[in-house]
Amino acid sequence: MRVSAPTVTAGKALAGGVLLAGVLVVLYLVDPSRCRLFPPCPVHRTTGFYCPGCGSMRGIHHLLHGDLRGALSKNPLMVVSIPLLGLLYLRPSWAYSRAAPWIALAVLLGYAVLRNVSAYPFTLLAPH
């Protein structure tokens, strides 16, 4: 059984684009590591473990300032995911394969485990 892609109206696409642009402007202007506007990760705060998203806002801030090395030091998976999300936008049929959610879940869980291992080279996956 084939699932068809949901349709997105022009208004929804425009609203999403405006919202994304606004968030990116705020992340460009405000450093998340120095401002209380952005709350700390609740997973890390309560458990002490890094979740797959830890460091993403700081990493995006670095990317917006052209600092790829800084972004990679915060969340390498997020940096690698951006071009993949762009490809997914261009070829959305990939998201509708039966394997896609399982692959995404495996990558996220594996990354969450590996970035909390306190041995080199896994320590490179933790936000610095």
ABEGO torsion letter per residue (X at the ends): XBBBBBBBBAAAAAAAAAAAAAAAAAAAABBAAABAABBBBAAAAAAGBBBAABGAAAAAAAAAAGBAAAAAAABAAAAAAAAAAAAAAABAAAAABAAAAAAAAAAAAAAAAAAABABOAAAAABBX
